[in-house]
């Protein structure tokens, strides 16, 4: 994996990891559309936000003639027909359409021979709608190499990663105010960099411009918070969808205690989230858990047994079985 230089941030690194493992395990070549090392700097970020152009890397599933191509797809609403044909087998990373927009999904994927849906919640919704498109569930994952059996050295009490749940953010602010010794790290995007800094002193502790730097910081946090996108207005365009995202798995391979907000739905049940973390419903619950977690290590055996079911190598086996089921060779 290449590292970012100056103010450049490479996007979709986690997707590249999935694709590389799939390609290796299934013995299939990678077919790149455009630059793999797409620089997600501020200029490109503005272009992306303005045009809503999705960026893809595709790899050929079966032969060098490109008879069939598997692709991770983060667009869902895209309806220009470029990938809506019998050649492509998309796997939807995100689905945030409301019920009235269901037709957009049908229009965008009606010609694909098979559509893979990463969210179990969405998969069951589409099944209930008697969706005429052939669909299968292929959940998202974490690359195998991130797990290690040895404990990580923890430097910080809690690092605030990713998109923040507003309720959990309130809890964190309140806890910090009540506990002067609490070592909290916050993040911000500034001048083209992802900066993480000590909340009380503003000291920069990490510049997470690469995925390796980001994953290292995850491993240095004793506790992390997690939320599904539709909880408490975390993601305004989620339309009530609450799929489990790979960030949950990142916190597990980072050996973080996890304090979470999530609903009971098909996705959270499929990922068995209750085995790892409870859904906190009050500040008192949050404070009690955080007090406890700051003074104990995670159950590495439990985490290992859990996360090995969600390694990308396991998803590659699932994909191979799906291909055989539909005779798409």
N, C-alpha and C positions, 0 to 999 in steps of 0.2 A: 504494500500500500504506500502510495506517495504521501509526503507531508505537505501541508500548506506553506506557502511562502508569502511574506509581506502580509497583505490584508485579504488573502484568498482562503476560502473555506470550500473544501470539496464536498459536494452534496451526495446523498444517497449511498454513503459508504457502507451502511448496513445492508443495503440491497446488493451491492457488489459482493459482499461477503456471502450472502445466500447464494447468489448466482455461481460464484467460484466453487462452492462446495457441491452444489447440484451438478455443475459441469464435470467436476472431478469424479464424483461418485457414479454418475450415469454415463460417463465417458462420452460426453458430447462437447462439441466446439462452441466457443463464444462468438456471437455475431454482434459486433458493436455498431450502434447507430450514432454517429457523431463521436465526440471525444469522451472517453470513459472518465478522464480526469477533468470533468467539467468544473470550472472554477466558480464557486458560488460566492463571488464577491458582492459588494454593495451595488455596483452597476448592474450585474446580472440579476441580483435580487429584485431590483426595481423593474427590470424587463419582465421577469417572471410574474411579478404581482400585477403588472399592467396587462400582459397578454394572456396570462394563464396557460402558457405553453407547457405541457408536461415533458419531462425529459426521461427517455427510456434507454435502457441497455437490454438488448434481446440476446438470447442464445438459441441456437438451432438444436432442437430436441433429437432429431433422428438421422439426418444425413446432410452432406455438404451442399446438396441441391436446394436446401431450404424448404423441403416439402411441408414441414410443420415447425412452428416457432413458438416457444414458451416465452412469456413476458410478464414481468411484474408491472402492474398498472396502478398508478396512483391518481388517475383522472376521474374515472367513473362517468362523468357527464360528457365526455368527449364523444362527438357524434359526426366527425368529419369523414368517417369511412376508411381512414388509412389502415386501421387494424381490425376493422369490422368485416372480416372475410374468413373463409374456411382454413386459411393458412395459419392463423394465430390462435394460440390458447392463452388467454390472459388470466392472471391471478390478481384479483382486486385487493390492494392493500387497504384502501379506505372506501367506505360507502357511507355517505352522510346525506343521502337524498331523503326528503320527506315523502310521505305516502302519496301525495299528489304528483310527485316527480318520478314515480315508478316507471312511467312510460319512457323516461329518458334512458333508464337502464336497458329497457327492451330495445329501444332504437339503436343504442350504442353497441349492443352485443348480439343482435339477432342473427347474424351470419356466422358467428364463431362456432366451431364444432363443439366446444366445451368451454365453460367459464368456471374458474376456480375462485372460491370466495374464502377469504382468510377469516372473517368473523363468523363464529357459530351463530350468533344472534341474527345476523343478516341472512345466513344460509337458511335457517329455520323460517325466517320471515318470507323469503322467496319461495320456499317449499309450500308454506301455507297459502301463498298467493297463486299456487299452481303455475308457477313460472314456466313458460313453454321452452325456455332455453335450458339445455343440459348443464347442470351445475354440480360441483362437488366441493367439499370442505377441505381446504389446505391451509392450516393455521400458520401464523407467523412464528418465528423461532429466534434462537440466539446461536451464533457460531460456536462450535464445540470447543475451540481453542481458548475461549475466555475462562473456562472453569479451571481452578487449581485446588488441590486438596489441602494445601498449607494455608493457614490463616494469613490474611493481609494485615499489614501494620496500619492501624487507624489513627489518623491525624486530627480529624475534626468530628465534632459531635453530630452535626447534621449539615448536609449540603443541599441546597434547594436547586434541583435540576428541572429541566424541561418546562412545559407549560404548567402554571401553578393553579391549583384549585383555590378559589378565593376564600372558602371557609377554612381550609387547612392553613392558608397563609395567615389568616386572622389568628388561628391557634398558635402558630409559630411566633408571630409578633408578640402575643400575650405571654407566651412562655419565656421568650427572651427578656421581656420587661421584668418578669418575676424572678429570673435566675441570672444574676450578673455574671456568673462564671461560664455560662452557656457559650460554647464555641460554634457559632453559626456562620456558614458561608452562603452568600447570596450570589446570584449571577446577573449579568447584563450584557447586552450587545452594544458595543461602542466603537466607533471608528473602524468598522470592519473586523472587529475581534470579539470573541466570546470570552468575557472576563469574569472570573470568580474571585470574590474578595471577602475578607473578614467583615462581618456586619458592624462590629463595634469600632474597628480601627480603619476600615477602608483599605487595608493592606491587600494587594493583589496576591493571591496564592496560586492561581493557575490561569493560563491563557489557552483555552480549549479550542484551538483552531484545527485540530485533527481528531479523528476518532480515537486514536491511541491515547492522546492526552485526556480526552473526556473519560474514557474507560478507566484510566489510572485514577482520576479524581473520584469516580464512583467507588473504587476499591478503598479509598482513603476515608470514606464517610462511615461512621458507626451506624447512623440511622438515616433513612431516606423516606420521603413521603411519596405516595403514589395515588393516582386517581384515574379513573376511566374518563374518556373525553366529555361525556354528557352530564357528569355529576356537577351540580351546584353552579352551572354556567361556566365551567372550565373552558370549554370550546364553544363559542357562540353559534357556530354553524353545525353543531353535532346533530341537531334535530332529534335529540333524545337517544341517539345510539351510544352504546357504552361497550365497545369492544375492548378486550385486553390488548394493550400495545406492547411491543418489544421492550419498552423501557422497564416494565415490570421484571422481565427476565434479566435485563442488565443489572438491576439492583440485586437480584439473587446471585448472579455470578460474581458480583462485587462484594458478596457476603455482608450486605446491609440488613439490619433490622428494618422492617417495612411497616409504616403506619399509613393506612389507606382509607380512601372513600370510594366505594363501589356498590352497585346494586346487585341484587340476586337476579341474574338473567342467564341465558343459555351460554354466553361467553364466559362469564365468571365461574359458572359451574363446570364448564368444560376444562378450564384451566385450574380448577380446584383451588381457587384463591384462598378459601377458608383454611386450607392446610398451612398456609404461610402467614397470613395476616387477617385480622378481624376488621370489619368495617366500623370505624369509630363514629359515634353519633353525638358526641358532646366534647366540650373542652376538657371536662374532668376525665373522660376516657383517654383523650390524647395525652394529657399531662401524666396520668398514671402509667401509661405505656412508655412514654419517653423517659420518665424517671427510671423505670425498670431497665429499658434497653441500653441506657448509657452506662450501666454497670455490669453488663453481661455480654458474652459473645454469642454469636448465632450458633444454631445447631447445624454444623457443617454436614453431618451425615444426612440430616433431613433435607437440606438444600440440595445436596448432590443427588439424592434419590429422586427429588422432584425435578430438577432442571434437566437431567439426562433424558427425560421424556420429551423435552422441548428443544433438544439440540437440532441444528439444521440438518445433520446427517439423518435424523429420524424423519424429517420432512421429505428428504430426498427419497427415502424408501416409500413413503406415502405416495409421492408423485409417481414413482415407478409403478406402483400397484394400480393407481388410477389410469395410467396409460394402458396397462394391460387390460383393465376392465373395459375400456372403450375401444380397444384394438386400434389405437392411433399410431401404430408404428408405420 
